[in-house]
Amino acid sequence: MASEKAANLARARHAEALRLLGAHAIAVDTVRWQGKKTFGVVAYFEHKPPRVPRTLEVTSGRKRLTVPVSARLMERFKPEQA
């Protein structure tokens, strides 16, 4: 299970790679992974991407941590026209 700190670290370190896959927003939230609730990285896409990693790995000290990734489809935010 990933902590919120580990999920934020994974988001910060892997945000650019997720953006290159087409993510327009990247957040940290609770997700279900292997039947349990844990913190994970949530990447929002306007269109279904060809592939998204299931997990991201980060190191904290000497520990290697695995953080789950959840891909969700959501329309990109558009400001209202006056």
Secondary structure, DSSP 8 states (H G I E B T S, - for coil): ---HHHHHHHHHHHHHHHHHTTEEEEEEEEEEETTEEEEEEEEEESS--S---SEEEEEETTEEEEEEEEEEE---------
